[in-house]
Amino acid sequence: MSSSPLLNGALPAVAAVPLLLRQHRQINGYVLRIVGAILLIVISLIPSGIDSIKSVLIAGTFLALFLHNFGKELSSVPIKQSLVEQSGTNMQSLRIVEDLGAVSGNLITALIFPAIRQFIPALLLLMPLTLGLPETRTFKAAKQRHHESLPVHNLCLLQGLVIGALFALLALWVREIDGGKCFDFAMVLTAYQFGRPFMLWIPKMAAPLRYLMLLALILSSQMVTQAWLSVALFIPIGALVSSCERTLIDDMSQDSAPTQSWQVLHRSSAIGGIIGSISLGVLCQFAGLDTALWVIGFGFLMLASLHALKPATT
């Protein structure tokens, strides 16, 4: 509905806001995800070519995404813990299956045209889990406080800022600069998600080198002429980003429990992502979309520099 960098950059920022809100976790929050999907379906049925209602439809899209992610943040942990109890599996296996589901979802996104037709399948895929909600409505861990006293880690925040800025305008970049379609953007996300588990095969190297390699891969994705190769480069990009996250976790785990370190990374990255996506959207709104690549490149150089200057004991 809009090619405005500011609006496109603000959309993922709105999606990340629920990560920062303090609320009681409860399984029933899952209903908000369904409400958000239904609202997107209603919006998709209204003609967006009328200027007088376009702003209303855009505002409704922001609201739908907020409701969906707010419901996800409320219900995801209680549902996962409930599934672990009922099935006898473990959280690590659940995370692997969740990653596989994300890859499958991105492939579905690539294959369904136009993009608004994706909302009905998304709603249908959300429905099966509701069958188990009444049985777990009084789950004990559903009312634990969220992010009660977690600190903000500066390097995690900066990494979240750069990665958040990278993906905030990526869809607009693929369409406006590369001349691609929804399929191309979805395949980029699929390649990135598919590459994240390959962090296990990333050889040991200094943290600054990882960020320099990320910068080189991002630049290479814009320099190659074959579209498939440009997409394929996001597989090692996903692996390197995941490896950088693991390095940050290992550093923090020297002073705190690994579980808390993951939570600090999650929250700090969310804050950085909000700042990065909105800031890049504002900058590109006035300076043009072409400036995005230079800003993101500077961000990776900054990360490499700060990691190089960081004391080994931090």
Contacts in CASP RR format, 6 or more apart in sequence:
PFRMAT RR
TARGET T0000
AUTHOR 0000-0000-0000
METHOD contacts of the structure
MODEL  1
MSSSPLLNGALPAVAAVPLLLRQHRQINGYVLRIVGAILLIVISLIPSGI
DSIKSVLIAGTFLALFLHNFGKELSSVPIKQSLVEQSGTNMQSLRIVEDL
GAVSGNLITALIFPAIRQFIPALLLLMPLTLGLPETRTFKAAKQRHHESL
PVHNLCLLQGLVIGALFALLALWVREIDGGKCFDFAMVLTAYQFGRPFML
WIPKMAAPLRYLMLLALILSSQMVTQAWLSVALFIPIGALVSSCERTLID
DMSQDSAPTQSWQVLHRSSAIGGIIGSISLGVLCQFAGLDTALWVIGFGF
LMLASLHALKPATT
1 48 0 8 1.000
1 54 0 8 1.000
1 57 0 8 1.000
1 58 0 8 1.000
1 61 0 8 1.000
2 8 0 8 1.000
2 54 0 8 1.000
2 58 0 8 1.000
3 172 0 8 1.000
3 175 0 8 1.000
3 176 0 8 1.000
4 285 0 8 1.000
5 169 0 8 1.000
5 172 0 8 1.000
5 280 0 8 1.000
5 281 0 8 1.000
5 282 0 8 1.000
5 283 0 8 1.000
5 284 0 8 1.000
5 285 0 8 1.000
5 288 0 8 1.000
5 289 0 8 1.000
5 292 0 8 1.000
6 281 0 8 1.000
6 282 0 8 1.000
6 284 0 8 1.000
6 285 0 8 1.000
7 58 0 8 1.000
8 168 0 8 1.000
8 169 0 8 1.000
8 171 0 8 1.000
8 172 0 8 1.000
8 281 0 8 1.000
9 168 0 8 1.000
9 169 0 8 1.000
9 277 0 8 1.000
9 278 0 8 1.000
9 280 0 8 1.000
9 281 0 8 1.000
10 62 0 8 1.000
10 277 0 8 1.000
10 278 0 8 1.000
10 281 0 8 1.000
11 61 0 8 1.000
11 62 0 8 1.000
11 65 0 8 1.000
11 168 0 8 1.000
11 277 0 8 1.000
12 164 0 8 1.000
12 167 0 8 1.000
12 168 0 8 1.000
12 273 0 8 1.000
12 277 0 8 1.000
13 168 0 8 1.000
13 273 0 8 1.000
13 274 0 8 1.000
13 276 0 8 1.000
13 277 0 8 1.000
13 278 0 8 1.000
14 62 0 8 1.000
14 65 0 8 1.000
14 66 0 8 1.000
15 65 0 8 1.000
15 66 0 8 1.000
15 68 0 8 1.000
15 69 0 8 1.000
16 69 0 8 1.000
16 270 0 8 1.000
16 273 0 8 1.000
16 274 0 8 1.000
16 277 0 8 1.000
17 66 0 8 1.000
17 69 0 8 1.000
17 274 0 8 1.000
18 66 0 8 1.000
18 69 0 8 1.000
18 70 0 8 1.000
18 71 0 8 1.000
18 72 0 8 1.000
18 73 0 8 1.000
18 74 0 8 1.000
19 69 0 8 1.000
19 73 0 8 1.000
19 266 0 8 1.000
19 267 0 8 1.000
19 270 0 8 1.000
20 147 0 8 1.000
20 267 0 8 1.000
20 270 0 8 1.000
20 271 0 8 1.000
20 274 0 8 1.000
21 70 0 8 1.000
21 73 0 8 1.000
21 146 0 8 1.000
22 145 0 8 1.000
22 146 0 8 1.000
22 147 0 8 1.000
22 148 0 8 1.000
23 73 0 8 1.000
23 74 0 8 1.000
23 146 0 8 1.000
24 74 0 8 1.000
24 142 0 8 1.000
24 143 0 8 1.000
24 144 0 8 1.000
24 145 0 8 1.000
24 146 0 8 1.000
25 74 0 8 1.000
25 75 0 8 1.000
25 77 0 8 1.000
25 78 0 8 1.000
25 141 0 8 1.000
25 142 0 8 1.000
25 143 0 8 1.000
25 144 0 8 1.000
25 146 0 8 1.000
26 74 0 8 1.000
26 75 0 8 1.000
26 78 0 8 1.000
26 139 0 8 1.000
26 142 0 8 1.000
26 143 0 8 1.000
27 75 0 8 1.000
27 78 0 8 1.000
27 79 0 8 1.000
27 82 0 8 1.000
27 133 0 8 1.000
27 136 0 8 1.000
27 137 0 8 1.000
27 139 0 8 1.000
27 142 0 8 1.000
28 74 0 8 1.000
28 75 0 8 1.000
28 133 0 8 1.000
28 137 0 8 1.000
29 70 0 8 1.000
29 71 0 8 1.000
29 74 0 8 1.000
29 75 0 8 1.000
30 71 0 8 1.000
30 74 0 8 1.000
30 75 0 8 1.000
30 79 0 8 1.000
30 129 0 8 1.000
30 130 0 8 1.000
30 133 0 8 1.000
31 71 0 8 1.000
31 130 0 8 1.000
32 67 0 8 1.000
32 68 0 8 1.000
32 70 0 8 1.000
32 71 0 8 1.000
32 74 0 8 1.000
33 67 0 8 1.000
33 68 0 8 1.000
33 71 0 8 1.000
33 72 0 8 1.000
33 75 0 8 1.000
33 126 0 8 1.000
34 123 0 8 1.000
34 126 0 8 1.000
34 127 0 8 1.000
34 130 0 8 1.000
35 67 0 8 1.000
35 68 0 8 1.000
36 64 0 8 1.000
36 65 0 8 1.000
36 67 0 8 1.000
36 68 0 8 1.000
37 64 0 8 1.000
37 68 0 8 1.000
37 119 0 8 1.000
37 122 0 8 1.000
37 123 0 8 1.000
37 126 0 8 1.000
38 123 0 8 1.000
39 60 0 8 1.000
39 63 0 8 1.000
39 64 0 8 1.000
39 67 0 8 1.000
40 61 0 8 1.000
40 64 0 8 1.000
40 119 0 8 1.000
40 122 0 8 1.000
41 119 0 8 1.000
41 120 0 8 1.000
41 123 0 8 1.000
43 57 0 8 1.000
43 60 0 8 1.000
43 61 0 8 1.000
43 64 0 8 1.000
44 116 0 8 1.000
44 119 0 8 1.000
46 53 0 8 1.000
46 57 0 8 1.000
48 54 0 8 1.000
48 57 0 8 1.000
73 146 0 8 1.000
77 141 0 8 1.000
78 136 0 8 1.000
78 139 0 8 1.000
78 141 0 8 1.000
78 142 0 8 1.000
79 129 0 8 1.000
79 136 0 8 1.000
80 91 0 8 1.000
80 94 0 8 1.000
81 139 0 8 1.000
81 141 0 8 1.000
82 136 0 8 1.000
82 139 0 8 1.000
83 89 0 8 1.000
83 94 0 8 1.000
84 90 0 8 1.000
84 91 0 8 1.000
84 94 0 8 1.000
96 197 0 8 1.000
99 193 0 8 1.000
99 196 0 8 1.000
99 197 0 8 1.000
102 193 0 8 1.000
103 190 0 8 1.000
103 193 0 8 1.000
103 194 0 8 1.000
106 186 0 8 1.000
106 187 0 8 1.000
106 189 0 8 1.000
106 190 0 8 1.000
106 193 0 8 1.000
107 186 0 8 1.000
107 190 0 8 1.000
108 118 0 8 1.000
108 121 0 8 1.000
109 115 0 8 1.000
109 118 0 8 1.000
109 182 0 8 1.000
109 186 0 8 1.000
109 189 0 8 1.000
110 182 0 8 1.000
110 183 0 8 1.000
110 186 0 8 1.000
110 187 0 8 1.000
110 190 0 8 1.000
111 183 0 8 1.000
112 118 0 8 1.000
112 121 0 8 1.000
113 181 0 8 1.000
113 182 0 8 1.000
113 183 0 8 1.000
114 182 0 8 1.000
115 182 0 8 1.000
147 263 0 8 1.000
147 267 0 8 1.000
150 260 0 8 1.000
150 263 0 8 1.000
150 264 0 8 1.000
150 267 0 8 1.000
151 264 0 8 1.000
152 264 0 8 1.000
152 267 0 8 1.000
152 268 0 8 1.000
152 271 0 8 1.000
153 248 0 8 1.000
153 252 0 8 1.000
153 264 0 8 1.000
153 265 0 8 1.000
153 268 0 8 1.000
154 268 0 8 1.000
155 248 0 8 1.000
155 303 0 8 1.000
155 306 0 8 1.000
155 307 0 8 1.000
155 310 0 8 1.000
156 248 0 8 1.000
156 264 0 8 1.000
156 265 0 8 1.000
156 268 0 8 1.000
156 269 0 8 1.000
157 268 0 8 1.000
157 269 0 8 1.000
157 271 0 8 1.000
157 272 0 8 1.000
157 275 0 8 1.000
158 272 0 8 1.000
158 299 0 8 1.000
158 302 0 8 1.000
158 303 0 8 1.000
158 306 0 8 1.000
159 244 0 8 1.000
159 245 0 8 1.000
159 248 0 8 1.000
159 269 0 8 1.000
159 303 0 8 1.000
160 268 0 8 1.000
160 269 0 8 1.000
160 270 0 8 1.000
160 272 0 8 1.000
160 273 0 8 1.000
160 276 0 8 1.000
161 272 0 8 1.000
161 273 0 8 1.000
161 275 0 8 1.000
161 276 0 8 1.000
161 279 0 8 1.000
161 299 0 8 1.000
162 276 0 8 1.000
162 296 0 8 1.000
162 299 0 8 1.000
162 300 0 8 1.000
162 302 0 8 1.000
162 303 0 8 1.000
163 241 0 8 1.000
163 269 0 8 1.000
163 273 0 8 1.000
164 272 0 8 1.000
164 273 0 8 1.000
164 276 0 8 1.000
164 277 0 8 1.000
165 273 0 8 1.000
165 276 0 8 1.000
165 277 0 8 1.000
165 279 0 8 1.000
165 280 0 8 1.000
165 292 0 8 1.000
165 295 0 8 1.000
165 296 0 8 1.000
166 218 0 8 1.000
166 296 0 8 1.000
167 277 0 8 1.000
168 273 0 8 1.000
168 276 0 8 1.000
168 277 0 8 1.000
168 280 0 8 1.000
168 281 0 8 1.000
169 277 0 8 1.000
169 280 0 8 1.000
169 281 0 8 1.000
169 284 0 8 1.000
169 289 0 8 1.000
169 292 0 8 1.000
170 185 0 8 1.000
170 188 0 8 1.000
171 185 0 8 1.000
172 289 0 8 1.000
173 289 0 8 1.000
173 292 0 8 1.000
174 180 0 8 1.000
174 184 0 8 1.000
174 185 0 8 1.000
174 188 0 8 1.000
175 181 0 8 1.000
175 185 0 8 1.000
176 289 0 8 1.000
177 289 0 8 1.000
177 290 0 8 1.000
178 184 0 8 1.000
178 227 0 8 1.000
178 230 0 8 1.000
180 227 0 8 1.000
184 227 0 8 1.000
184 231 0 8 1.000
187 231 0 8 1.000
188 231 0 8 1.000
188 234 0 8 1.000
191 231 0 8 1.000
191 232 0 8 1.000
191 233 0 8 1.000
191 234 0 8 1.000
191 235 0 8 1.000
191 238 0 8 1.000
192 234 0 8 1.000
192 235 0 8 1.000
192 237 0 8 1.000
192 238 0 8 1.000
192 241 0 8 1.000
193 238 0 8 1.000
194 235 0 8 1.000
195 234 0 8 1.000
195 235 0 8 1.000
195 236 0 8 1.000
195 237 0 8 1.000
195 238 0 8 1.000
195 239 0 8 1.000
195 242 0 8 1.000
196 238 0 8 1.000
196 239 0 8 1.000
196 241 0 8 1.000
196 242 0 8 1.000
197 239 0 8 1.000
197 242 0 8 1.000
198 235 0 8 1.000
198 236 0 8 1.000
198 238 0 8 1.000
198 239 0 8 1.000
198 242 0 8 1.000
199 238 0 8 1.000
199 239 0 8 1.000
199 240 0 8 1.000
199 242 0 8 1.000
199 243 0 8 1.000
199 246 0 8 1.000
201 239 0 8 1.000
202 210 0 8 1.000
202 239 0 8 1.000
202 240 0 8 1.000
202 243 0 8 1.000
206 307 0 8 1.000
206 308 0 8 1.000
207 244 0 8 1.000
207 247 0 8 1.000
207 304 0 8 1.000
207 307 0 8 1.000
207 308 0 8 1.000
207 310 0 8 1.000
208 303 0 8 1.000
208 304 0 8 1.000
208 305 0 8 1.000
208 307 0 8 1.000
208 308 0 8 1.000
209 304 0 8 1.000
210 240 0 8 1.000
210 243 0 8 1.000
210 244 0 8 1.000
210 247 0 8 1.000
211 244 0 8 1.000
211 300 0 8 1.000
211 301 0 8 1.000
211 303 0 8 1.000
211 304 0 8 1.000
211 307 0 8 1.000
212 300 0 8 1.000
212 301 0 8 1.000
212 304 0 8 1.000
213 236 0 8 1.000
213 240 0 8 1.000
214 237 0 8 1.000
214 240 0 8 1.000
214 241 0 8 1.000
214 244 0 8 1.000
214 300 0 8 1.000
215 297 0 8 1.000
215 300 0 8 1.000
215 301 0 8 1.000
215 304 0 8 1.000
217 233 0 8 1.000
217 236 0 8 1.000
217 237 0 8 1.000
217 240 0 8 1.000
218 237 0 8 1.000
218 293 0 8 1.000
218 296 0 8 1.000
218 297 0 8 1.000
218 300 0 8 1.000
219 293 0 8 1.000
219 297 0 8 1.000
220 233 0 8 1.000
221 230 0 8 1.000
221 233 0 8 1.000
221 234 0 8 1.000
221 237 0 8 1.000
222 230 0 8 1.000
222 293 0 8 1.000
224 230 0 8 1.000
224 233 0 8 1.000
245 265 0 8 1.000
248 261 0 8 1.000
248 265 0 8 1.000
249 258 0 8 1.000
249 261 0 8 1.000
249 262 0 8 1.000
249 265 0 8 1.000
251 314 0 8 1.000
252 261 0 8 1.000
252 264 0 8 1.000
252 265 0 8 1.000
253 261 0 8 1.000
256 264 0 8 1.000
280 292 0 8 1.000
280 295 0 8 1.000
280 296 0 8 1.000
283 291 0 8 1.000
283 292 0 8 1.000
283 295 0 8 1.000
284 291 0 8 1.000
284 292 0 8 1.000
END
